[in-house]
Amino acid sequence: MWRGSARAEADDDREELEMAISEIEVTRGILEGFTKDFLGSLQSDVAVAGGGPAGMTCAYYLAREGLNVSVFERNLHVGGGMWGGGMLFPRIIIQEAARAILDEFGVRLAEFKDGYYVGDSVETVSKVTAAAVDAGVKIWVGVSVEDVLIREESKITGVVLNWRAVELANLHVDPLAMEAKVVVDATGHDADIVRTVARKIPGCKLNTDTGGVVGEMPMWAEVGEEVIVENTREVYPNLLVSGMAANAVYGSPRMGAIFGGMFLSGKKCAGLAADMVKNI
């Protein structure tokens, strides 16, 4: 009985596969789908540059509150450095303080020492990404934020975009722009957006002790994890910094394969961004 049923289902599947396939309709579907969604991102509440753990967490919490959020990731994948865990061992460490956030994403964590949990890096990236998409985040991969938009008093009002492939090929192709009430630099160690602002705006004074990007210190996980949430703040009008970019901007150490601070930073950044959007 089961074999007969399975054979009937296989026949049905074969009939469906035998439908005519038009390459033009495949192209049309991709272009129309992309265009519709990309136009919806042109005037976002928040633009997040960088799809690592901090950026994706920030975007998730913002979208959950009903805000229009777009993430721009220059690579063809999100997750930042989390995929490879520590030195290509696909495991990450989460401390107790961040456990509730990972529980919310449905990530399975195994306690191996008081206050320390080990998680599968691939599972973590996958579940965080799925949660963000389900919440309504628009994620654009292969897209670089190469500049920002400014208006009166040099306030940040959006981002300037180009294909990462264009950058890598060193082609002279003009970018396109999108508006955003708030921009989040979650570009990791390089802090690309903040550095661009500091370089291109005359007389720019960042909200740091030096007025500029202090630069990342060598690894000291305990200190780096302690200060990353404090460093998550508005560094320039309408520009927030989150994750490893925050520590790089404020001169704090890197942390290695412990990721709790990234998630905590992303959640704090979402709260700050939501308040800023409401007040603009």
DONU-814037 format. One record per residue (C-alpha): residue in one letter; x, y, z. Coordinates in steps of 0.25 Angstrom, whole numbers, padded with zeros to 4 digits, always signed. Example, Ala and Ser with C-alpha at 12.3 -4.5 7.8 and 13.67 -1.06 7.14 Angstrom:
// DONU-814037
A+0049-0018+0031/S+0055-0004+0029/
//
This chain:
// DONU-814037
M+0000+0000+0000/W+0011+0010+0004/R+0019+0006-0009/G+0007+0009-0018/S+0004+0022-0011/A+0019+0026-0012/R+0019+0023-0027/A+0006+0031-0029/E+0013+0043-0022/A+0025+0041-0031/D+0017+0041-0043/D+0010+0054-0039/D+0024+0060-0036/R+0029+0056-0050/E+0017+0063-0057/E+0019+0076-0049/L+0034+0075-0054/E+0029+0074-0068/M+0023+0087-0068/A+0029+0097-0078/I+0040+0106-0072/S+0042+0119-0078/E+0056+0126-0076/I+0050+0139-0078/E+0039+0137-0067/V+0051+0133-0058/T+0058+0146-0061/R+0045+0154-0060/G+0042+0148-0046/I+0055+0151-0041/L+0055+0166-0046/E+0041+0169-0042/G+0044+0163-0028/F+0057+0170-0026/T+0051+0183-0031/K+0039+0183-0022/D+0047+0180-0009/F+0059+0189-0012/L+0049+0201-0015/G+0043+0198-0001/S+0057+0200+0005/L+0060+0213-0001/Q+0054+0220+0010/S+0057+0212+0022/D+0056+0216+0037/V+0069+0209+0040/A+0080+0205+0031/V+0090+0195+0037/A+0104+0194+0030/G+0109+0180+0033/G+0102+0167+0035/G+0110+0161+0046/P+0104+0157+0060/A+0103+0171+0065/G+0097+0176+0052/M+0087+0165+0050/T+0082+0165+0065/C+0080+0180+0064/A+0072+0179+0051/Y+0064+0168+0057/Y+0060+0175+0070/L+0056+0188+0061/A+0048+0180+0051/R+0041+0173+0063/E+0036+0187+0067/G+0030+0190+0053/L+0042+0199+0048/N+0046+0198+0033/V+0060+0192+0034/S+0071+0189+0023/V+0084+0182+0025/F+0095+0184+0015/E+0105+0173+0015/R+0117+0174+0005/N+0119+0159+0005/L+0110+0148-0001/H+0106+0143+0013/V+0103+0149+0026/G+0109+0145+0040/G+0122+0152+0039/G+0133+0144+0046/M+0124+0135+0053/W+0123+0124+0043/G+0137+0119+0045/G+0136+0119+0061/G+0150+0120+0067/M+0161+0117+0057/L+0151+0109+0047/F+0146+0100+0059/P+0131+0104+0057/R+0128+0106+0071/I+0126+0119+0079/I+0125+0123+0093/I+0114+0131+0100/Q+0114+0136+0114/E+0102+0136+0123/A+0099+0150+0121/A+0095+0148+0107/R+0089+0134+0108/A+0074+0140+0108/I+0077+0146+0094/L+0081+0133+0088/D+0070+0126+0095/E+0060+0136+0088/F+0066+0132+0075/G+0065+0117+0078/V+0080+0114+0078/R+0084+0102+0086/L+0095+0104+0096/A+0102+0094+0104/E+0108+0099+0118/F+0122+0094+0119/K+0126+0102+0131/D+0119+0112+0141/G+0115+0124+0132/Y+0121+0119+0119/Y+0112+0112+0108/V+0117+0106+0095/G+0109+0108+0083/D+0109+0103+0068/S+0113+0115+0060/V+0106+0110+0047/E+0093+0108+0055/T+0095+0121+0062/V+0096+0129+0049/S+0085+0121+0042/K+0075+0123+0053/V+0078+0138+0056/T+0077+0141+0041/A+0064+0133+0040/A+0058+0141+0052/A+0062+0154+0046/V+0056+0151+0032/D+0043+0146+0039/A+0043+0159+0047/G+0043+0167+0034/V+0058+0171+0032/K+0062+0173+0018/I+0076+0167+0015/W+0084+0171+0003/V+0097+0163+0001/G+0108+0167-0008/V+0105+0182-0006/S+0115+0191+0000/V+0112+0204+0008/E+0123+0213+0001/D+0119+0226+0007/V+0108+0234+0014/L+0097+0244+0011/I+0098+0257+0019/R+0089+0270+0020/E+0089+0282+0028/E+0100+0282+0040/S+0106+0270+0033/K+0095+0261+0040/I+0095+0247+0034/T+0082+0244+0026/G+0085+0231+0018/V+0096+0223+0012/V+0102+0222-0002/L+0102+0208-0008/N+0110+0200-0019/W+0112+0186-0023/R+0124+0179-0016/A+0128+0173-0029/V+0129+0187-0035/E+0139+0191-0023/L+0147+0178-0025/A+0148+0180-0040/N+0152+0195-0038/L+0142+0200-0048/H+0138+0214-0048/V+0123+0212-0046/D+0115+0223-0039/P+0107+0218-0027/L+0092+0219-0023/A+0087+0225-0010/M+0076+0222+0000/E+0070+0230+0012/A+0070+0226+0026/K+0067+0233+0039/V+0078+0225+0046/V+0090+0218+0041/V+0097+0207+0049/D+0112+0204+0047/A+0113+0189+0049/T+0124+0187+0040/G+0133+0180+0050/H+0148+0182+0052/D+0149+0193+0041/A+0138+0202+0046/D+0137+0206+0031/I+0125+0216+0032/V+0131+0224+0044/R+0145+0224+0037/T+0138+0230+0025/V+0130+0240+0032/A+0143+0245+0040/R+0151+0245+0027/K+0141+0252+0018/I+0134+0263+0027/P+0142+0275+0029/G+0145+0278+0044/C+0138+0265+0048/K+0138+0262+0063/L+0133+0249+0067/N+0128+0246+0081/T+0141+0240+0085/D+0152+0245+0095/T+0160+0249+0083/G+0150+0253+0074/G+0154+0243+0064/V+0155+0227+0062/V+0164+0223+0074/G+0166+0209+0068/E+0165+0195+0072/M+0174+0189+0083/P+0180+0175+0083/M+0172+0163+0089/W+0167+0164+0104/A+0154+0157+0104/E+0150+0160+0118/V+0151+0175+0116/G+0146+0175+0102/E+0133+0168+0106/E+0132+0178+0118/V+0132+0191+0110/I+0126+0187+0097/V+0112+0190+0102/E+0117+0204+0107/N+0123+0207+0094/T+0110+0204+0087/R+0105+0219+0085/E+0103+0230+0076/V+0117+0234+0071/Y+0112+0245+0061/P+0098+0251+0059/N+0089+0240+0054/L+0101+0230+0053/L+0101+0218+0063/V+0113+0209+0065/S+0111+0194+0069/G+0118+0181+0071/M+0133+0180+0068/A+0133+0194+0061/A+0129+0200+0074/N+0141+0195+0081/A+0150+0199+0069/V+0145+0213+0069/Y+0146+0215+0084/G+0160+0208+0086/S+0156+0196+0093/P+0161+0181+0091/R+0157+0170+0082/M+0151+0158+0089/G+0153+0146+0079/A+0142+0135+0079/I+0133+0139+0090/F+0121+0146+0084/G+0112+0150+0096/G+0116+0164+0095/M+0112+0165+0080/F+0098+0161+0083/L+0097+0170+0095/S+0103+0181+0087/G+0093+0179+0076/K+0081+0179+0085/K+0085+0192+0092/C+0087+0198+0078/A+0073+0194+0074/G+0068+0201+0086/L+0076+0214+0084/A+0072+0214+0069/A+0057+0212+0072/D+0057+0224+0081/M+0065+0233+0071/V+0055+0229+0060/K+0043+0233+0069/N+0050+0247+0072/I+0053+0250+0057/
//
